[in-house]
Amino acid sequence: MCGITGYIGQRSAWEMILGGLKRLEYRGYDSAGVVTVADGSLQVARSVGHIRALEEATPGGLPGHVGIGHTRWATHGGVSEANCHPHRDSKNRIALVHNGIVDNVEALRRELLAEGVKFRSETDTEVLSELVGRGVARGQSLLDAVLGALNRMEGTAGIVVVDQERPDRLVAARIGSPVVLGIGEGEMWVASDPLALRQYTERMVVLEDGEIAELTARGFKTVDLDNRDREKRVEKILHQAEAAELGSYAHYMLKEINEQPDALDRSMRGRLDAAMGSSHLGGLQSHRARLFEVQRVVFFGCGTSLYSAEVGAYLMSSYARVPAQAQDAAELAVQNPIVDSRTLYVAISQSGETADTLAALREIKLKGGLVAGVTNVVGSSLARETDFGTYVHAGPEISVCSTKAFTAQVLATELLALQFARMRDLSATDGRTWVKALEQLPAQVRFMLEHAPACKAIAQRFGGSKFTMFVGRGANVPVAQEGALKLKEIAYVPAEGLSGAAMKHGPLALIEPGLPVWALVPPDETRERMLGNLRELKARGAHITAVAAGDDEEVRGLVDEVLALPPHHPAVSPILTVIPLQLYAYYSALKLGYDIDKPRNLAKSVTVM
Ligand code: F6R
């Protein structure tokens, strides 16, 4: 987690760095700091709270044309000014920002304490600063000192370092945590995410794992951990900066919920084959022969991405008739998975940087497995490390609470399942019907977004309830779980999402008169059994909101209100039923007055395990 950035050039480093940090704040936001170099010494500004607090605490900013910045999500050490980055060595000569975790911190700290170092923070990062500081104090170049420190470290580190005695350079490194360089004319930037760079330049260089870059205003050189030169390719930054602006919306979450029709349209553009009733996922074509051999598909991811994986597994087994399952990436990574050559693994991650998902993917690749990737972030670690894959093209997702990435990921699994289904038993006629259903999705999601006033009214009444239940069946079980996750995450309401089948086995005991329940009752093979669930819930006095067909009078007779679904193909219902749940969570958090885009204790990209 944590966002890191740096600048070297002719402009105000403070302004460049703050501009970058604001774009990175979604990665962590419990404290922030900047160090620049001016008049031969480090200038420091650090503060607990959001970037706004740092700006307010530093009227006029910091002088200088070179510097580094950080926005933090605490791992080692609590949220305090002392633990804010950048961290300096004990001689106050170098300053360093870090995204990652030093696993052997205790051994290194003990060694340095024995040599008389007095640490000022509880962070693992300060140990790295001290190691670099000792290197330069011994006369090493900043690059050599950073190499020396990294070679002693075990763990992960995206870092940027500045030395007050060599203000003509910055050194940045990528050990397990992403780092990209932005290239300008007579100036350079560095950041943990291209999103921070796009406002300044269109050209970037992505460091690979184990690469270290030395940046000056005129350019950069890259080496590996053994100090051997590495050739780098300059790439274009693809996402539009404007797409990351809030515009007229009050929150990124609301903006991103409303962007879903366009995101879905973009995600499926050029990927549907109406004539053949199939889909083309660019990356898959080159592995077509091997895909015919696949006998099992395992989707994996974390959080919301795990729920989209669960929908994907459901679609793959129901429609393509290929045995499929979804697994929590964190569990998969540590359970010594049995990997075979006839299984296709599909890693799903919005950011492409979730540590648990990357760990699972590396474990599977180590064992010879074939891994496809589904991600939103171009050039992310996941995109680089999978054998092939597809971008979901949802556009930058800034709100910590994921919305448009979920529907775009589910869409990617629809396209994958459709392709597999057509390669196996699904007829061309049935394939064409599915393709048509997908084409209608943007308009149908627009229809679902019109339920916003109703969702707001329900949130006004029930948003602060002590408990909320979400119930679905089949492909809508993960949607129910996703609805509960949204509500927990931003409105801090205890919530559970579950299969209607599981209700009687325990969770029904939680229901008391007046408690809100959201029931997903699309007109498909799950409807009859869901009707049974509605009766059980009604008998116990729950306040039931159903997401169901508008003309389903039987459902209407059993619930308190219905949010109508348009007529649709059953395979696409998860992309429609989730919309009111996103809106309900949003309006609940709004009513309760929480910081919707930056919920407490969380960060957008979970780059630690
Ligand atoms: C919930 C949410 C998280 C992420 C999870 C995985 O709204 O955003 O649960 O889905 O941390 O993140 P990615 O998809 O980036 O791997």
Residues whose N, C-alpha, C, O or C-beta is under 5 A from the ligand:
A	BS01	F6R	C302 G303 T304 S305 I348 S349 Q350 S351 G352 T354 V400 C401 S402 K604 V606
